[in-house]
Amino acid sequence: GESVGLHLPTLSVQEGDNSIINCAYSNSASDYFIWYKQESGKGPQFIIDIRSNMDKRQGQRVTVLLNKTVKHLSLQIAATQPGDSAVYFCAENSGGSNYKLTFGKGTLLTVNP
Amino acid sequence: NAGVTQTPKFQVLKTGQSMTLQCAQDMNHNSMYWYRQDPGMGLRLIYYSASEGTTDKGEVPNGYNVSRLNKREFSLRLESAAPSQTSVYFCASRDNSGDLEQYFGPGTRLTVT
């Protein structure tokens, strides 16, 4: 079946640097994408989402870019802070109007002080 | 609002035992979801409920049953637990209009010996 995957399983950055987490998806029919942050022992927490009719969306310190041509999604975190250390998951809507999400395996982001 | 709550937080079962994982949300959301998360993996959908009174299978439904008791509550039942069902289980909910994001509970860590 279709799946969502990540290029890098781990990413280590210095505090204050910008972070970029990448995600490849394979279902060209996906119409909605979302990034979650998961801290150890907690449930996933929404960061930002984007619909397929957009190629960029910005939030507070975060930006999601969508490149439908190459089926690529990225999450950019500006001025990364130690509190940003977590596992980041991308997910795509594979369920039409029911919004059943297919998750990638995740990227562990470590921010060094 | 408490958001999405799950009970219990931890559970240890022996092979063949049964149990029900409870989930409740106080956001008046229509859709509810059950996922499992295995080490180093993303979340995989077990079952979902698009509205009160309806349930549908997700990616990995075998060995599980669900019940959408009312709009607030969505339970997951393991009739005869197996070691392969050792996992962390997350419940999520979503409003069917407006925001598309799913809100997750804190998870139930289940070990089957």
Boltz contact constraints between the chains, C-beta under 6 A:
constraints:
  - contact:
      token1: [A, 32]
      token2: [B, 100]
      max_distance: 6.0
  - contact:
      token1: [A, 43]
      token2: [B, 90]
      max_distance: 6.0
  - contact:
      token1: [A, 43]
      token2: [B, 104]
      max_distance: 6.0
  - contact:
      token1: [A, 43]
      token2: [B, 105]
      max_distance: 6.0
  - contact:
      token1: [A, 43]
      token2: [B, 106]
      max_distance: 6.0
  - contact:
      token1: [A, 43]
      token2: [B, 107]
      max_distance: 6.0
  - contact:
      token1: [A, 44]
      token2: [B, 104]
      max_distance: 6.0
  - contact:
      token1: [A, 46]
      token2: [B, 101]
      max_distance: 6.0
  - contact:
      token1: [A, 49]
      token2: [B, 101]
      max_distance: 6.0
  - contact:
      token1: [A, 89]
      token2: [B, 42]
      max_distance: 6.0
  - contact:
      token1: [A, 98]
      token2: [B, 50]
      max_distance: 6.0
  - contact:
      token1: [A, 99]
      token2: [B, 100]
      max_distance: 6.0
  - contact:
      token1: [A, 100]
      token2: [B, 45]
      max_distance: 6.0
  - contact:
      token1: [A, 103]
      token2: [B, 42]
      max_distance: 6.0
  - contact:
      token1: [A, 103]
      token2: [B, 43]
      max_distance: 6.0
  - contact:
      token1: [A, 104]
      token2: [B, 42]
      max_distance: 6.0
  - contact:
      token1: [A, 105]
      token2: [B, 41]
      max_distance: 6.0
  - contact:
      token1: [A, 105]
      token2: [B, 42]
      max_distance: 6.0
  - contact:
      token1: [A, 106]
      token2: [B, 42]
      max_distance: 6.0
